[in-house]
């Protein structure tokens, strides 16, 4: 069999942005319908079935649930998710609420244990799994209970705010309840008895220890999710992969573009603007105040 032509090279060597958009719209018509929330969903007002192609590292779980509610309301007969590359964290949560997930050989889902932001002395934040944060505190408690002097851990414990513990617990509870709400309506509709097992695996860390761990189509099927594999040599996978590459190429060329939403009839790009951080003002006779964590 003749090797396939390099798609990304072809895209880069093509002409105008307007022409490239027309090609992406043509591919959407041939491969799938992409509902892209309220304004985008209105363009598909007559449809009762739809496929949503997601490529996302994740985001806010509450937003994911809102978007899922919108899609399920707009498309009551059938709502599927297509993952050309990755849909992690909150994007996985949204996919789990679909009727079916279409995955290729390189597609991946991920665990949905929540992340929390921890302030750093530099003024930046570090994202840490809530389960890891609570697990670290539990490990300290066990060591003290086994006879280690509490004074050893006072510098660490003095930096922990009680509300962070509550925040972690509530975030974990929300992720678990999200799955319990949506899995029986979504990709576990035909196998609802596995809901608690999936919650333990994806939220509780019973199966996956890393938040970024890859759950490919084989693993998703082993979990019992309603997943359909797209053969890598099929016409559908060729169309989806080209559409995916054209989309990321467009974002790479677009200044400050962060997200692209498209259907076969409309296109919306969301941009971001980076604002440089202002230096902290200091008086000549006074040095900067130390941050609380120093």
TIKE-40310 format. One record per residue (C-alpha): residue number from 1; x, y, z. Coordinates in Angstrom, 2 decimals, decimal comma. Layout:
R pos      c1      c2      c3
R NUM       X       Y       Z
...
This chain:
R pos      c1      c2      c3
R   1    0,00    0,00    0,00
R   2    1,28    3,47   -0,92
R   3    2,27    5,58    2,14
R   4   -0,03    8,49    2,93
R   5    1,08   11,98    1,94
R   6    2,29   14,23    4,83
R   7   -0,81   16,22    5,78
R   8    0,84   18,88    7,96
R   9    3,35   19,77    5,22
R  10    0,52   20,17    2,73
R  11   -1,35   22,49    5,12
R  12    1,71   24,69    5,76
R  13    2,41   25,04    2,05
R  14   -1,14   26,12    1,18
R  15   -2,38   29,61    0,37
R  16   -4,58   32,21    2,03
R  17   -6,23   31,97    5,49
R  18   -9,66   32,38    3,88
R  19   -8,98   29,47    1,58
R  20   -7,73   27,37    4,48
R  21  -10,93   28,09    6,43
R  22  -13,07   26,99    3,47
R  23  -11,15   23,69    3,41
R  24  -11,72   23,20    7,17
R  25  -15,44   23,87    6,71
R  26  -15,53   21,37    3,85
R  27  -13,87   18,75    6,07
R  28  -16,43   19,38    8,83
R  29  -19,25   18,78    6,34
R  30  -17,63   15,52    5,25
R  31  -16,54   14,25    8,66
R  32  -18,70   15,59   11,49
R  33  -20,86   18,32   12,97
R  34  -19,16   20,35   15,71
R  35  -21,57   22,10   18,09
R  36  -19,68   24,92   19,75
R  37  -21,98   26,20   22,41
R  38  -24,66   28,79   22,50
R  39  -23,98   30,98   19,43
R  40  -22,49   28,01   17,65
R  41  -25,26   25,68   18,81
R  42  -27,87   28,02   17,32
R  43  -26,53   27,25   13,86
R  44  -27,56   23,63   14,45
R  45  -30,99   24,41   15,91
R  46  -32,78   21,84   13,74
R  47  -30,40   19,01   14,58
R  48  -31,21   16,46   17,29
R  49  -27,97   14,49   16,87
R  50  -24,43   15,83   16,92
R  51  -20,74   15,01   17,28
R  52  -18,37   17,29   19,18
R  53  -14,67   17,11   18,40
R  54  -12,63   18,04   21,48
R  55   -8,92   18,73   21,79
R  56   -8,25   20,21   25,21
R  57   -5,92   19,81   28,23
R  58   -8,87   20,52   30,51
R  59  -10,13   23,44   32,53
R  60  -12,84   24,24   35,03
R  61  -15,07   21,27   35,93
R  62  -18,11   23,48   36,54
R  63  -17,77   24,95   33,05
R  64  -17,42   21,45   31,60
R  65  -20,69   20,43   33,21
R  66  -22,48   23,55   31,94
R  67  -21,31   22,88   28,38
R  68  -22,34   19,24   28,69
R  69  -25,81   20,25   29,88
R  70  -26,13   22,60   26,89
R  71  -25,08   19,94   24,39
R  72  -27,35   17,25   25,84
R  73  -30,29   19,67   25,81
R  74  -29,67   20,72   22,22
R  75  -29,13   17,18   20,93
R  76  -31,48   14,89   22,88
R  77  -31,42   12,01   20,40
R  78  -27,65   11,47   20,26
R  79  -24,57   13,34   21,44
R  80  -21,12   11,89   20,77
R  81  -17,58   13,12   21,37
R  82  -14,66   12,65   18,98
R  83  -11,09   12,89   20,33
R  84   -8,44   13,30   17,62
R  85   -5,55   13,72   20,08
R  86   -6,32   14,38   23,76
R  87   -9,18   15,41   26,04
R  88   -7,80   15,52   29,57
R  89   -9,15   16,34   33,03
R  90  -12,32   18,45   32,68
R  91  -12,42   17,62   28,95
R  92  -12,50   13,93   29,90
R  93  -15,40   14,69   32,24
R  94  -17,34   16,22   29,37
R  95  -16,60   13,24   27,13
R  96  -17,84   10,80   29,80
R  97  -21,26   12,45   29,64
R  98  -21,62   11,71   25,93
R  99  -23,46    8,72   24,48
R 100  -20,28    7,48   22,78
R 101  -16,62    8,46   22,51
R 102  -14,84    8,03   19,19
R 103  -11,07    7,52   19,59
R 104   -8,18    6,87   17,25
R 105   -5,01    4,95   18,01
R 106   -3,32    8,05   19,49
R 107   -6,39    9,54   21,22
R 108   -6,30    9,81   24,99
R 109   -8,48   10,54   27,98
R 110   -7,15   11,02   31,51
R 111   -8,00   10,83   35,21
R 112  -10,36   13,51   36,53
R 113   -8,97   14,03   40,01
R 114   -9,14   17,81   40,58
R 115   -6,15   20,14   40,69
R 116   -5,77   23,05   43,11
R 117   -3,56   26,11   42,80
R 118   -0,91   26,64   45,48
R 119    0,61   30,17   45,73
R 120    4,39   30,25   45,36
R 121    6,80   32,81   46,88
R 122    7,44   34,14   43,35
R 123    3,82   35,26   43,06
R 124    3,03   32,46   40,62
R 125    0,90   29,42   41,37
R 126    1,57   25,71   41,17
R 127   -1,18   23,25   40,33
R 128   -1,19   20,19   42,58
R 129   -3,64   17,26   42,60
R 130   -6,03   17,72   45,52
R 131   -5,65   14,03   46,35
R 132   -1,87   14,46   46,59
R 133   -2,23   17,50   48,84
R 134   -4,46   15,65   51,28
R 135   -2,32   12,52   50,99
R 136    0,76   14,47   52,05
R 137   -1,00   15,74   55,16
R 138   -2,18   12,23   55,98
R 139    1,38   10,94   55,62
R 140    2,58   13,57   58,13
R 141   -0,23   12,61   60,53
R 142    0,78    8,94   60,32
R 143    4,44    9,69   60,99
R 144    3,61   11,80   64,04
R 145    1,27    9,06   65,28
R 146    4,15    6,60   64,91
R 147    6,40    8,65   67,18
R 148    8,17   11,21   65,01
R 149    8,47   14,61   66,77
R 150    5,77   17,07   65,61
R 151    8,32   19,91   65,67
R 152    9,94   18,49   62,53
R 153    6,79   19,25   60,52
R 154    5,86   22,62   62,06
R 155    7,51   24,70   59,26
R 156    5,40   22,81   56,69
R 157    2,16   22,79   58,67
R 158    2,41   26,50   59,49
R 159    2,06   27,31   55,78
R 160   -1,12   25,29   55,31
R 161   -4,39   27,20   55,44
R 162   -7,36   25,22   56,83
R 163   -9,61   26,37   54,00
R 164   -7,28   24,66   51,50
R 165   -8,04   21,30   53,11
R 166  -11,77   21,94   52,79
R 167  -11,30   23,12   49,21
R 168   -9,49   19,88   48,30
R 169  -12,18   17,72   49,89
R 170  -15,00   19,58   48,15
R 171  -13,22   19,46   44,77
R 172  -12,74   15,70   45,03
R 173  -16,37   15,24   46,07
R 174  -17,53   17,34   43,10
R 175  -15,56   15,24   40,60
R 176  -16,94   12,02   42,08
R 177  -20,51   13,32   42,07
R 178  -20,10   14,58   38,49
R 179  -19,26   11,06   37,34
R 180  -22,11    9,56   39,35
R 181  -24,53   12,02   37,72
R 182  -23,36   11,68   34,15
R 183  -21,88    8,22   33,59
R 184  -25,29    6,47   33,83
R 185  -26,63    8,97   31,26
R 186  -23,51    8,79   29,12
R 187  -20,85    6,24   28,24
R 188  -21,90    3,81   31,01
R 189  -25,58    3,90   30,10
R 190  -25,57    0,21   29,23
R 191  -23,42   -0,75   32,22
R 192  -24,37    1,49   35,19
R 193  -23,24   -1,07   37,77
R 194  -19,60   -0,03   37,02
R 195  -20,09    3,61   38,03
R 196  -18,47    3,33   41,47
R 197  -15,58    1,35   40,01
R 198  -14,95    4,10   37,44
R 199  -15,18    6,79   40,14
R 200  -12,55    4,97   42,21
R 201  -10,31    4,62   39,16
R 202  -10,58    8,13   37,72
R 203  -11,03   10,20   40,89
R 204   -9,83    8,15   43,83
R 205   -6,47    7,03   42,44
R 206   -7,27    3,32   42,71
R 207   -6,01    2,69   39,17
R 208   -4,19    5,80   37,97
R 209   -1,63    7,54   40,18
R 210   -0,74   10,40   37,83
R 211   -3,13   13,16   36,76
R 212   -1,58   13,13   33,29
R 213   -1,69    9,36   32,79
R 214   -2,73    8,25   29,32
R 215   -6,01    6,38   28,96
R 216   -6,03    5,24   25,34
R 217   -8,89    3,57   23,51
R 218   -7,89    0,08   24,66
R 219   -7,83    1,15   28,31
R 220  -11,10    3,05   27,93
R 221  -12,76   -0,07   26,53
R 222  -11,31   -2,15   29,39
R 223  -12,92    0,29   31,81
R 224  -16,27   -0,52   30,20
R 225  -16,83    2,86   28,54
R 226  -18,83    3,07   25,32
R 227  -15,89    3,75   23,00
R 228  -15,69    3,18   19,26
R 229  -12,26    2,86   17,68
R 230  -11,61    4,70   14,42
R 231   -9,30    2,66   12,22
R 232   -6,14    4,66   11,38
R 233   -6,39    3,80    7,66
R 234  -10,06    4,70    7,38
R 235  -11,32    7,71    5,42
R 236  -12,98    9,06    8,57
R 237   -9,70    9,12   10,52
R 238   -7,95   10,78    7,55
R 239  -10,60   13,52    7,48
R 240  -10,59   14,03   11,25
R 241   -6,80   14,15   11,45
R 242   -6,60   16,71    8,65
R 243   -9,29   18,83   10,30
R 244   -7,41   18,66   13,61
R 245   -4,10   19,66   12,00
R 246   -5,71   22,51   10,09
R 247   -7,25   23,80   13,30
R 248   -4,02   23,79   15,30
R 249   -2,14   25,27   12,35
R 250   -4,66   28,12   12,23
R 251   -4,20   28,73   15,97
R 252   -0,42   28,67   15,59
R 253   -0,58   31,33   12,87
R 254   -3,13   33,52   14,67
R 255   -1,69   36,07   17,09
R 256   -3,03   35,60   20,64
R 257   -5,58   32,99   19,49
R 258   -6,38   30,60   22,34
R 259   -9,45   28,66   21,21
R 260  -11,16   27,85   17,95
R 261  -14,85   26,92   17,66
R 262  -16,21   25,93   14,26
R 263  -19,16   24,27   12,62
R 264  -19,72   23,69    8,92
R 265  -21,30   27,18    8,72
R 266  -19,55   29,41   11,27
R 267  -16,24   30,07   12,99
R 268  -15,33   31,81   16,27
R 269  -11,82   32,41   17,60
R 270  -11,20   33,43   21,20
R 271   -8,08   35,51   21,77
R 272   -6,05   36,28   24,86
R 273   -3,83   39,24   25,56
R 274   -0,80   38,81   27,79
R 275   -0,30   41,74   30,16
R 276    3,20   42,06   31,66
R 277    3,30   41,90   35,45
R 278    3,93   45,28   37,09
R 279    6,92   45,46   39,44
R 280    6,05   45,87   43,11
R 281    6,66   49,51   44,13
R 282    9,13   50,12   46,96
R 283   10,30   53,26   48,70
R 284   14,04   54,09   48,79
R 285   14,17   53,51   52,51
R 286   12,11   50,36   52,61
R 287   12,79   46,93   51,18
R 288    9,97   44,81   49,73
R 289    7,83   43,03   52,31
R 290    8,37   39,27   52,36
R 291    5,58   37,09   51,04
R 292    3,61   35,08   53,61
R 293    5,30   31,84   52,56
R 294    8,86   33,09   53,04
